[in-house]
Amino acid sequence: MFDKFGEFDSFSEINELAENLLNEGDIESLKVVAKENGIQADFVDLYTNGEIPELCDKLTAALGKIDVEAAELKPKEIMEDWVEYLRGQCMENELLAHNVRKKGKTLKGCIAAILTWSFKNQQTVDKDIIKAAGVSASKVTLGIPGMARAKKIITDYYMGK
């Protein structure tokens, strides 16, 4: 994921490296930095042509990180909803976008926080529901958070609460 240049802690760190690479004329490495961080090739072109002052901003860096992590994780169903919620929140909350970029904050960690809550809050499923579902187990538990709870867990994970 962050194989050549490692994980950056902020958009500023990405831009600092991008500026150094541009000044050295190392456009190929600049393209690698962008790709590793989910920054579109169009931005590299705009940046190298002097049409934008920096390679990325907080939002571009956060969404890029989410995109790179999601491509590796390949979330499905409800996890896709959680990822989309996070993307939307980054667009509305600059501090959250900043925190998404932080080293050590990952989609895997975020989803693990939701899974941890899920296991701690399992509820026994009514026997009639188990029977109607055609499940032969004598006891079934379920611990899926509602969307409001999932949103809180996601926000708390990235905001450090």
Summary of the structure (lengths in Angstrom):
residues: 161
radius of gyration: 20.0
end to end distance: 26.5
largest distance: 69.1
contacts: 452
relative contact order: 0.12
helix: 64%
strand: 2%
